[in-house]
Amino acid sequence: MLFAVRNPHLGIQPQRVYAPIWSTFYERWKLNGRSMPILQDIGSCAVVHVRFLWGSSSLVKLTLETSCGNKKEASTHMKVNLDHQVALVTGAARGIGKAIAEALAANGARVVFADVDFAGAQEAASGQPNSVAKLMDVTNASQVEAVVGEVVDQLGGLEILVNNAGINTQHHRVTIEEFPVEEWNRILEVDLTGLYLVSRASAKAMLARGSGRIINIASVAGLVPLRLQSAFVAAKAGVVNLTKSMALELGPRGVLVNAIAPGSILTDGTKKLFYGEDGLFAEKVQQMLAHVPLGRPGTPEEVAHAVLFLAAPESSYINGHVLVVDGGWTAGYMREF
Ligand SMILES: NC(=O)c1ccc[n+]([C@@H]2O[C@H](COP(=O)([O-])OP(=O)(O)OC[C@H]3O[C@@H](n4cnc5c(N)ncnc54)[C@H](O)[C@@H]3O)[C@@H](O)[C@H]2O)c1
Protein backbone atom coordinates (compact mmCIF):
# COMPACT_ATOMS: atom_id res chain seq x y z
CA MET A 1 0.00 0.00 0.00
CA LEU A 2 1.37 3.43 -0.89
CA PHE A 3 1.19 6.40 1.39
CA ALA A 4 1.93 10.02 0.62
CA VAL A 5 4.35 11.29 3.24
CA ARG A 6 5.84 14.68 3.82
CA ASN A 7 9.20 14.95 5.50
CA PRO A 8 9.29 18.12 7.56
CA HIS A 9 13.08 18.33 7.15
CA LEU A 10 12.93 18.40 3.38
CA GLY A 11 10.24 20.93 2.68
CA ILE A 12 9.42 19.20 -0.61
CA GLN A 13 6.20 18.11 -2.18
CA PRO A 14 4.80 14.94 -0.63
CA GLN A 15 6.48 11.85 -2.04
CA ARG A 16 4.64 8.66 -2.70
CA VAL A 17 6.74 6.11 -0.87
CA TYR A 18 6.21 3.10 1.26
CA ALA A 19 5.77 4.76 4.63
CA PRO A 20 7.22 1.84 6.61
CA ILE A 21 10.25 1.69 4.33
CA TRP A 22 10.78 5.43 4.59
CA SER A 23 10.60 5.29 8.36
CA THR A 24 13.00 2.32 8.49
CA PHE A 25 15.45 4.31 6.42
CA TYR A 26 15.02 7.44 8.47
CA GLU A 27 15.19 5.59 11.79
CA ARG A 28 18.31 3.74 10.71
CA TRP A 29 19.88 7.03 9.76
CA LYS A 30 19.14 8.47 13.16
CA LEU A 31 20.36 5.30 14.86
CA ASN A 32 23.62 5.59 12.99
CA GLY A 33 23.99 8.97 14.66
CA ARG A 34 24.43 10.70 11.35
CA SER A 35 21.30 12.86 11.60
CA MET A 36 20.92 13.07 7.84
CA PRO A 37 23.98 15.19 6.94
CA ILE A 38 22.71 15.21 3.38
CA LEU A 39 19.97 17.56 4.51
CA GLN A 40 22.27 19.89 6.39
CA ASP A 41 24.45 20.40 3.30
CA ILE A 42 21.64 21.80 1.20
CA GLY A 43 21.71 25.23 2.78
CA SER A 44 19.09 27.58 1.41
CA CYS A 45 18.69 25.74 -1.92
CA ALA A 46 15.32 24.16 -2.62
CA VAL A 47 15.08 20.44 -3.31
CA VAL A 48 13.80 20.05 -6.86
CA HIS A 49 14.10 16.29 -7.34
CA VAL A 50 14.32 13.27 -5.09
CA ARG A 51 15.25 9.80 -6.28
CA PHE A 52 14.97 6.65 -4.18
CA LEU A 53 16.95 3.48 -4.91
CA TRP A 54 15.31 0.50 -3.28
CA GLY A 55 17.15 -2.58 -2.07
CA SER A 56 15.43 -5.90 -1.46
CA SER A 57 13.57 -4.61 1.57
CA SER A 58 14.58 -1.07 2.30
CA LEU A 59 15.77 2.14 0.81
CA VAL A 60 19.49 1.98 0.06
CA LYS A 61 20.17 5.28 -1.65
CA LEU A 62 18.63 8.72 -1.61
CA THR A 63 19.60 11.29 -4.26
CA LEU A 64 18.56 14.91 -3.98
CA GLU A 65 18.89 17.54 -6.71
CA THR A 66 18.65 21.14 -5.61
CA SER A 67 17.73 24.40 -7.30
CA CYS A 68 21.39 25.45 -6.96
CA GLY A 69 22.35 22.60 -9.31
CA ASN A 70 23.82 20.41 -6.58
CA LYS A 71 23.33 16.68 -6.48
CA LYS A 72 23.62 15.03 -3.07
CA GLU A 73 23.68 11.32 -2.49
CA ALA A 74 23.32 9.40 0.74
CA SER A 75 23.43 5.64 1.10
CA THR A 76 22.54 3.26 3.90
CA HIS A 77 24.99 0.72 2.46
CA MET A 78 28.23 -0.02 4.21
CA LYS A 79 31.24 1.07 2.17
CA VAL A 80 34.16 -1.22 1.35
CA ASN A 81 36.40 -1.15 -1.69
CA LEU A 82 35.79 -4.14 -3.95
CA ASP A 83 36.72 -2.35 -7.17
CA HIS A 84 37.37 -4.69 -10.13
CA GLN A 85 36.84 -7.87 -8.05
CA VAL A 86 34.63 -10.54 -9.60
CA ALA A 87 31.97 -11.94 -7.26
CA LEU A 88 29.66 -14.90 -7.81
CA VAL A 89 26.51 -15.10 -5.66
CA THR A 90 24.33 -18.20 -5.83
CA GLY A 91 20.58 -17.91 -5.27
CA ALA A 92 20.77 -14.21 -6.19
CA ALA A 93 17.36 -13.91 -7.86
CA ARG A 94 15.64 -12.84 -4.67
CA GLY A 95 15.80 -12.55 -0.89
CA ILE A 96 19.11 -12.49 0.95
CA GLY A 97 21.16 -13.48 -2.13
CA LYS A 98 19.77 -10.55 -4.13
CA ALA A 99 20.61 -8.10 -1.32
CA ILE A 100 24.14 -9.55 -1.07
CA ALA A 101 24.70 -9.28 -4.82
CA GLU A 102 23.36 -5.70 -4.84
CA ALA A 103 25.63 -4.71 -1.94
CA LEU A 104 28.70 -6.20 -3.65
CA ALA A 105 27.83 -4.36 -6.90
CA ALA A 106 27.25 -1.10 -5.00
CA ASN A 107 30.80 -1.45 -3.64
CA GLY A 108 32.53 -1.80 -6.98
CA ALA A 109 32.54 -5.58 -7.59
CA ARG A 110 31.59 -7.10 -10.92
CA VAL A 111 28.81 -9.41 -9.83
CA VAL A 112 27.38 -12.61 -11.27
CA PHE A 113 23.79 -13.14 -10.14
CA ALA A 114 23.49 -16.96 -10.40
CA ASP A 115 20.24 -18.79 -9.82
CA VAL A 116 18.22 -21.78 -10.96
CA ASP A 117 15.53 -19.15 -11.60
CA PHE A 118 17.22 -17.49 -14.58
CA ALA A 119 14.45 -14.98 -15.33
CA GLY A 120 14.56 -13.86 -11.69
CA ALA A 121 18.35 -13.57 -11.79
CA GLN A 122 18.15 -11.48 -14.97
CA GLU A 123 15.61 -9.16 -13.43
CA ALA A 124 17.67 -8.82 -10.25
CA ALA A 125 20.89 -8.09 -12.16
CA SER A 126 19.31 -5.60 -14.54
CA GLY A 127 19.95 -2.06 -13.42
CA GLN A 128 22.80 -3.09 -11.10
CA PRO A 129 26.22 -1.75 -12.08
CA ASN A 130 28.64 -4.24 -13.68
CA SER A 131 26.33 -7.20 -13.15
CA VAL A 132 25.36 -10.22 -15.23
CA ALA A 133 22.96 -13.10 -14.67
CA LYS A 134 23.79 -16.78 -15.12
CA LEU A 135 21.60 -19.86 -15.00
CA MET A 136 23.07 -22.14 -12.35
CA ASP A 137 21.48 -25.05 -10.52
CA VAL A 138 23.93 -25.67 -7.69
CA THR A 139 23.04 -29.36 -7.65
CA ASN A 140 24.10 -29.84 -11.27
CA ALA A 141 27.86 -30.56 -11.10
CA SER A 142 28.60 -30.16 -14.81
CA GLN A 143 26.57 -26.95 -15.08
CA VAL A 144 28.35 -25.53 -12.03
CA GLU A 145 31.78 -26.31 -13.54
CA ALA A 146 30.72 -24.78 -16.87
CA VAL A 147 29.36 -21.57 -15.35
CA VAL A 148 32.40 -21.02 -13.12
CA GLY A 149 34.60 -21.58 -16.21
CA GLU A 150 32.54 -19.02 -18.17
CA VAL A 151 32.83 -16.47 -15.35
CA VAL A 152 36.61 -16.83 -15.25
CA ASP A 153 36.91 -16.64 -19.06
CA GLN A 154 34.50 -13.75 -19.56
CA LEU A 155 35.27 -11.63 -16.49
CA GLY A 156 38.93 -12.49 -16.07
CA GLY A 157 38.85 -14.32 -12.73
CA LEU A 158 36.83 -15.04 -9.61
CA GLU A 159 37.74 -13.38 -6.32
CA ILE A 160 34.60 -13.71 -4.17
CA LEU A 161 32.13 -16.59 -3.93
CA VAL A 162 29.00 -16.29 -1.80
CA ASN A 163 27.29 -19.65 -1.38
CA ASN A 164 23.81 -18.42 -0.59
CA ALA A 165 21.41 -20.72 -2.49
CA GLY A 166 19.42 -22.73 0.01
CA ILE A 167 16.02 -24.27 0.61
CA ASN A 168 14.01 -25.54 3.56
CA THR A 169 10.84 -27.53 3.94
CA GLN A 170 7.51 -25.77 4.30
CA HIS A 171 5.06 -28.64 4.30
CA HIS A 172 6.95 -31.29 6.22
CA ARG A 173 7.33 -29.73 9.66
CA VAL A 174 7.36 -33.15 11.31
CA THR A 175 9.55 -35.12 13.69
CA ILE A 176 12.33 -37.39 12.43
CA GLU A 177 10.35 -40.66 12.26
CA GLU A 178 7.88 -38.98 9.87
CA PHE A 179 10.39 -36.96 7.86
CA PRO A 180 10.15 -38.03 4.18
CA VAL A 181 13.34 -39.42 2.63
CA GLU A 182 12.74 -37.48 -0.61
CA GLU A 183 12.50 -34.23 1.33
CA TRP A 184 15.69 -35.05 3.25
CA ASN A 185 17.55 -35.70 -0.02
CA ARG A 186 16.16 -32.59 -1.74
CA ILE A 187 17.29 -30.27 1.06
CA LEU A 188 20.71 -31.88 1.62
CA GLU A 189 21.39 -31.79 -2.12
CA VAL A 190 20.91 -28.02 -2.43
CA ASP A 191 22.03 -26.78 0.98
CA LEU A 192 25.10 -28.96 1.48
CA THR A 193 26.07 -30.83 -1.69
CA GLY A 194 25.33 -27.79 -3.87
CA LEU A 195 27.55 -25.62 -1.68
CA TYR A 196 30.31 -28.23 -1.96
CA LEU A 197 30.01 -28.35 -5.76
CA VAL A 198 30.20 -24.58 -6.26
CA SER A 199 33.04 -24.26 -3.72
CA ARG A 200 34.95 -27.07 -5.43
CA ALA A 201 34.73 -25.44 -8.87
CA SER A 202 35.46 -21.94 -7.56
CA ALA A 203 38.34 -22.97 -5.29
CA LYS A 204 40.24 -24.27 -8.32
CA ALA A 205 39.98 -20.86 -10.01
CA MET A 206 40.95 -19.01 -6.82
CA LEU A 207 43.87 -21.31 -5.99
CA ALA A 208 45.26 -20.77 -9.48
CA ARG A 209 45.68 -17.09 -8.51
CA GLY A 210 46.57 -17.76 -4.86
CA SER A 211 43.79 -15.60 -3.41
CA GLY A 212 40.05 -15.51 -2.88
CA ARG A 213 37.18 -15.34 -0.42
CA ILE A 214 34.47 -17.95 0.06
CA ILE A 215 31.53 -16.90 2.22
CA ASN A 216 28.95 -19.54 3.06
CA ILE A 217 25.45 -18.61 4.20
CA ALA A 218 24.68 -21.09 6.96
CA SER A 219 21.99 -20.48 9.61
CA VAL A 220 21.70 -20.24 13.37
CA ALA A 221 19.88 -23.57 12.96
CA GLY A 222 23.28 -25.03 12.06
CA LEU A 223 24.60 -23.96 15.46
CA VAL A 224 21.57 -24.43 17.71
CA PRO A 225 19.15 -27.00 16.30
CA LEU A 226 15.43 -26.38 15.93
CA ARG A 227 12.70 -29.01 16.12
CA LEU A 228 10.83 -30.24 13.02
CA GLN A 229 13.47 -29.24 10.45
CA SER A 230 15.89 -32.16 10.70
CA ALA A 231 17.21 -31.96 7.14
CA PHE A 232 17.75 -28.19 7.27
CA VAL A 233 19.53 -28.24 10.65
CA ALA A 234 21.72 -31.16 9.55
CA ALA A 235 22.59 -29.47 6.26
CA LYS A 236 23.42 -26.14 7.91
CA ALA A 237 25.50 -27.82 10.64
CA GLY A 238 27.32 -29.51 7.75
CA VAL A 239 27.90 -26.08 6.18
CA VAL A 240 29.41 -24.80 9.44
CA ASN A 241 31.87 -27.67 9.70
CA LEU A 242 32.60 -27.74 5.98
CA THR A 243 33.44 -24.02 6.20
CA LYS A 244 36.02 -24.75 8.89
CA SER A 245 37.42 -27.71 7.00
CA MET A 246 37.77 -25.62 3.83
CA ALA A 247 39.43 -22.85 5.89
CA LEU A 248 42.06 -25.37 7.02
CA GLU A 249 42.64 -26.66 3.50
CA LEU A 250 42.46 -23.45 1.45
CA GLY A 251 43.57 -20.76 3.93
CA PRO A 252 47.27 -21.67 3.70
CA ARG A 253 47.00 -21.15 -0.05
CA GLY A 254 45.42 -17.68 0.16
CA VAL A 255 41.72 -18.51 -0.04
CA LEU A 256 39.91 -17.44 3.13
CA VAL A 257 36.70 -19.29 3.97
CA ASN A 258 34.08 -18.06 6.45
CA ALA A 259 30.38 -18.45 7.11
CA ILE A 260 27.51 -16.25 8.17
CA ALA A 261 24.74 -17.67 10.34
CA PRO A 262 21.62 -15.53 9.94
CA GLY A 263 18.77 -15.71 12.40
CA SER A 264 15.26 -14.92 11.19
CA ILE A 265 15.44 -12.59 8.21
CA LEU A 266 12.51 -10.81 6.61
CA THR A 267 12.27 -11.65 2.90
CA ASP A 268 9.29 -12.04 0.57
CA GLY A 269 9.51 -15.78 1.25
CA THR A 270 9.57 -15.54 5.04
CA LYS A 271 6.85 -12.88 4.95
CA LYS A 272 4.52 -15.44 3.39
CA LEU A 273 5.67 -18.21 5.65
CA PHE A 274 6.06 -16.43 8.96
CA TYR A 275 5.38 -12.76 9.16
CA GLY A 276 2.57 -11.93 6.71
CA GLU A 277 -1.08 -11.86 7.64
CA ASP A 278 -1.55 -15.40 6.37
CA GLY A 279 1.86 -16.57 7.54
CA LEU A 280 1.72 -20.33 8.02
CA PHE A 281 3.73 -20.19 11.23
CA ALA A 282 2.76 -16.71 12.44
CA GLU A 283 2.04 -17.75 16.02
CA LYS A 284 5.25 -19.74 16.40
CA VAL A 285 7.21 -16.80 15.05
CA GLN A 286 5.90 -14.51 17.78
CA GLN A 287 7.22 -17.03 20.31
CA MET A 288 10.54 -17.08 18.49
CA LEU A 289 10.82 -13.28 18.36
CA ALA A 290 10.26 -13.18 22.12
CA HIS A 291 13.54 -15.10 22.29
CA VAL A 292 15.41 -12.55 20.14
CA PRO A 293 16.86 -9.73 22.25
CA LEU A 294 16.33 -7.19 19.47
CA GLY A 295 12.70 -8.34 19.18
CA ARG A 296 12.51 -8.12 15.39
CA PRO A 297 13.60 -10.04 12.32
CA GLY A 298 16.72 -8.91 10.46
CA THR A 299 16.75 -7.45 6.96
CA PRO A 300 18.54 -8.99 3.95
CA GLU A 301 20.72 -5.87 3.90
CA GLU A 302 21.90 -6.58 7.43
CA VAL A 303 23.16 -9.98 6.25
CA ALA A 304 24.67 -8.33 3.15
CA HIS A 305 26.68 -5.98 5.36
CA ALA A 306 28.23 -8.97 7.13
CA VAL A 307 29.20 -10.34 3.70
CA LEU A 308 30.79 -7.01 2.77
CA PHE A 309 32.82 -7.11 5.98
CA LEU A 310 34.12 -10.63 5.27
CA ALA A 311 34.77 -9.82 1.59
CA ALA A 312 36.65 -6.57 2.32
CA PRO A 313 40.40 -6.59 1.62
CA GLU A 314 40.97 -5.41 5.21
CA SER A 315 39.44 -8.63 6.64
CA SER A 316 42.63 -10.45 5.81
CA TYR A 317 43.12 -12.41 9.05
CA ILE A 318 39.64 -13.92 9.40
CA ASN A 319 39.52 -17.55 8.30
CA GLY A 320 37.21 -20.34 9.50
CA HIS A 321 34.91 -17.97 11.39
CA VAL A 322 31.13 -18.22 11.67
CA LEU A 323 29.65 -14.73 11.98
CA VAL A 324 26.25 -14.82 13.64
CA VAL A 325 23.75 -12.19 12.43
CA ASP A 326 20.73 -12.96 14.59
CA GLY A 327 19.89 -9.99 16.82
CA GLY A 328 21.26 -11.98 19.75
CA TRP A 329 18.99 -15.04 19.34
CA THR A 330 21.75 -17.54 20.08
CA ALA A 331 23.55 -15.41 22.69
CA GLY A 332 21.62 -17.09 25.51
CA TYR A 333 18.17 -17.38 27.06
CA MET A 334 15.90 -14.35 27.21
CA ARG A 335 13.56 -15.94 29.75
CA GLU A 336 14.15 -15.47 33.44
CA PHE A 337 14.97 -18.46 35.60
N1 LIG B 1 15.45 -16.01 5.41
C1 LIG B 1 15.91 -16.45 6.58
O1 LIG B 1 15.30 -16.16 7.64
C2 LIG B 1 17.17 -17.28 6.66
C3 LIG B 1 17.67 -17.61 7.91
C4 LIG B 1 18.83 -18.36 8.01
C5 LIG B 1 19.49 -18.75 6.86
N2 LIG B 1 18.97 -18.42 5.64
C6 LIG B 1 19.72 -18.89 4.46
O2 LIG B 1 19.96 -17.79 3.59
C7 LIG B 1 19.96 -18.25 2.23
C8 LIG B 1 18.97 -17.44 1.42
O3 LIG B 1 17.68 -17.56 2.02
P1 LIG B 1 16.43 -16.70 1.53
O4 LIG B 1 15.52 -16.60 2.70
O5 LIG B 1 16.85 -15.49 0.80
O6 LIG B 1 15.78 -17.75 0.50
P2 LIG B 1 14.84 -17.52 -0.78
O7 LIG B 1 14.02 -18.75 -0.89
O8 LIG B 1 14.13 -16.20 -0.70
O9 LIG B 1 15.89 -17.46 -1.97
C9 LIG B 1 16.67 -18.56 -2.29
C10 LIG B 1 17.19 -18.41 -3.70
O10 LIG B 1 17.94 -19.59 -3.98
C11 LIG B 1 17.56 -20.05 -5.26
N3 LIG B 1 17.79 -21.50 -5.36
C12 LIG B 1 17.07 -22.50 -4.79
N4 LIG B 1 17.55 -23.70 -5.20
C13 LIG B 1 18.59 -23.43 -6.01
C14 LIG B 1 19.49 -24.25 -6.76
N5 LIG B 1 19.37 -25.59 -6.75
N6 LIG B 1 20.45 -23.65 -7.48
C15 LIG B 1 20.55 -22.29 -7.52
N7 LIG B 1 19.72 -21.48 -6.87
C16 LIG B 1 18.76 -22.04 -6.11
C17 LIG B 1 16.10 -19.69 -5.40
O11 LIG B 1 15.68 -19.69 -6.75
C18 LIG B 1 16.09 -18.32 -4.73
O12 LIG B 1 16.35 -17.30 -5.65
C19 LIG B 1 19.64 -19.73 2.30
O13 LIG B 1 20.83 -20.48 2.29
C20 LIG B 1 18.94 -19.88 3.64
O14 LIG B 1 19.02 -21.18 4.18
C21 LIG B 1 17.83 -17.70 5.52
The ligand as a Gaussian input file, in Angstrom:
#p B3LYP/6-31G(d) Opt

LIG

0 1
 N       15.452000     -16.015000       5.407000
 C       15.911000     -16.453000       6.582000
 O       15.304000     -16.157000       7.636000
 C       17.167000     -17.279000       6.659000
 C       17.666000     -17.605000       7.914000
 C       18.829000     -18.357000       8.007000
 C       19.494000     -18.754000       6.861000
 N       18.973000     -18.423000       5.639000
 C       19.720000     -18.888000       4.460000
 O       19.957000     -17.795000       3.591000
 C       19.960000     -18.248000       2.230000
 C       18.968000     -17.436000       1.421000
 O       17.683000     -17.560000       2.021000
 P       16.427000     -16.699000       1.527000
 O       15.518000     -16.595000       2.696000
 O       16.854000     -15.485000       0.801000
 O       15.783000     -17.751000       0.496000
 P       14.841000     -17.517000      -0.777000
 O       14.019000     -18.752000      -0.894000
 O       14.134000     -16.204000      -0.700000
 O       15.886000     -17.458000      -1.975000
 C       16.672000     -18.559000      -2.292000
 C       17.188000     -18.408000      -3.696000
 O       17.943000     -19.591000      -3.981000
 C       17.557000     -20.054000      -5.264000
 N       17.790000     -21.500000      -5.364000
 C       17.074000     -22.503000      -4.795000
 N       17.549000     -23.695000      -5.198000
 C       18.591000     -23.432000      -6.014000
 C       19.485000     -24.254000      -6.756000
 N       19.370000     -25.587000      -6.752000
 N       20.451000     -23.648000      -7.477000
 C       20.552000     -22.294000      -7.522000
 N       19.722000     -21.479000      -6.867000
 C       18.761000     -22.037000      -6.115000
 C       16.095000     -19.692000      -5.396000
 O       15.677000     -19.690000      -6.754000
 C       16.087000     -18.321000      -4.731000
 O       16.353000     -17.298000      -5.654000
 C       19.642000     -19.730000       2.303000
 O       20.826000     -20.479000       2.295000
 C       18.938000     -19.878000       3.637000
 O       19.015000     -21.178000       4.180000
 C       17.827000     -17.698000       5.516000

